[in-house]
Amino acid sequence: MWTTRKIITYIMGVVGIALIVRGLIGGFWPLSVQLIAGVLLLTLAVLRWRYIT
């Protein structure tokens, strides 16, 4: 079960980074939905990684 949680956390981090990159392609301003979702997803992944392991 721990392995599944770690894999899901890795996937969340990768998708978060991909969304941040996608959001920054058009420029930082105006903020895009992809950028905001990526930051939130990456934050959640970091918090899960920190408190799961």
MODELLER restraints for C-alpha pairs under 7 A, 6 or more apart:
rsr = mdl.restraints
at = mdl.atoms
rsr.add(forms.Gaussian(group=physical.xy_distance, feature=features.Distance(at['CA:9:A'], at['CA:45:A']), mean=5.28, stdev=0.5))
rsr.add(forms.Gaussian(group=physical.xy_distance, feature=features.Distance(at['CA:9:A'], at['CA:48:A']), mean=6.70, stdev=0.5))
rsr.add(forms.Gaussian(group=physical.xy_distance, feature=features.Distance(at['CA:9:A'], at['CA:49:A']), mean=6.46, stdev=0.5))
rsr.add(forms.Gaussian(group=physical.xy_distance, feature=features.Distance(at['CA:12:A'], at['CA:41:A']), mean=6.28, stdev=0.5))
rsr.add(forms.Gaussian(group=physical.xy_distance, feature=features.Distance(at['CA:12:A'], at['CA:42:A']), mean=6.67, stdev=0.5))
rsr.add(forms.Gaussian(group=physical.xy_distance, feature=features.Distance(at['CA:12:A'], at['CA:45:A']), mean=5.72, stdev=0.5))
rsr.add(forms.Gaussian(group=physical.xy_distance, feature=features.Distance(at['CA:13:A'], at['CA:41:A']), mean=6.85, stdev=0.5))
rsr.add(forms.Gaussian(group=physical.xy_distance, feature=features.Distance(at['CA:13:A'], at['CA:42:A']), mean=5.05, stdev=0.5))
rsr.add(forms.Gaussian(group=physical.xy_distance, feature=features.Distance(at['CA:13:A'], at['CA:45:A']), mean=5.40, stdev=0.5))
rsr.add(forms.Gaussian(group=physical.xy_distance, feature=features.Distance(at['CA:16:A'], at['CA:38:A']), mean=4.05, stdev=0.5))
rsr.add(forms.Gaussian(group=physical.xy_distance, feature=features.Distance(at['CA:16:A'], at['CA:39:A']), mean=6.38, stdev=0.5))
rsr.add(forms.Gaussian(group=physical.xy_distance, feature=features.Distance(at['CA:16:A'], at['CA:41:A']), mean=5.06, stdev=0.5))
rsr.add(forms.Gaussian(group=physical.xy_distance, feature=features.Distance(at['CA:16:A'], at['CA:42:A']), mean=4.75, stdev=0.5))
rsr.add(forms.Gaussian(group=physical.xy_distance, feature=features.Distance(at['CA:17:A'], at['CA:38:A']), mean=6.20, stdev=0.5))
rsr.add(forms.Gaussian(group=physical.xy_distance, feature=features.Distance(at['CA:17:A'], at['CA:42:A']), mean=6.71, stdev=0.5))
rsr.add(forms.Gaussian(group=physical.xy_distance, feature=features.Distance(at['CA:19:A'], at['CA:34:A']), mean=5.23, stdev=0.5))
rsr.add(forms.Gaussian(group=physical.xy_distance, feature=features.Distance(at['CA:19:A'], at['CA:35:A']), mean=5.95, stdev=0.5))
rsr.add(forms.Gaussian(group=physical.xy_distance, feature=features.Distance(at['CA:19:A'], at['CA:38:A']), mean=4.67, stdev=0.5))
rsr.add(forms.Gaussian(group=physical.xy_distance, feature=features.Distance(at['CA:20:A'], at['CA:34:A']), mean=6.45, stdev=0.5))
rsr.add(forms.Gaussian(group=physical.xy_distance, feature=features.Distance(at['CA:20:A'], at['CA:35:A']), mean=4.66, stdev=0.5))
rsr.add(forms.Gaussian(group=physical.xy_distance, feature=features.Distance(at['CA:20:A'], at['CA:38:A']), mean=4.88, stdev=0.5))
rsr.add(forms.Gaussian(group=physical.xy_distance, feature=features.Distance(at['CA:20:A'], at['CA:39:A']), mean=6.53, stdev=0.5))
rsr.add(forms.Gaussian(group=physical.xy_distance, feature=features.Distance(at['CA:22:A'], at['CA:34:A']), mean=6.71, stdev=0.5))
rsr.add(forms.Gaussian(group=physical.xy_distance, feature=features.Distance(at['CA:23:A'], at['CA:32:A']), mean=5.86, stdev=0.5))
rsr.add(forms.Gaussian(group=physical.xy_distance, feature=features.Distance(at['CA:23:A'], at['CA:34:A']), mean=5.01, stdev=0.5))
rsr.add(forms.Gaussian(group=physical.xy_distance, feature=features.Distance(at['CA:23:A'], at['CA:35:A']), mean=4.38, stdev=0.5))
rsr.add(forms.Gaussian(group=physical.xy_distance, feature=features.Distance(at['CA:24:A'], at['CA:35:A']), mean=6.84, stdev=0.5))
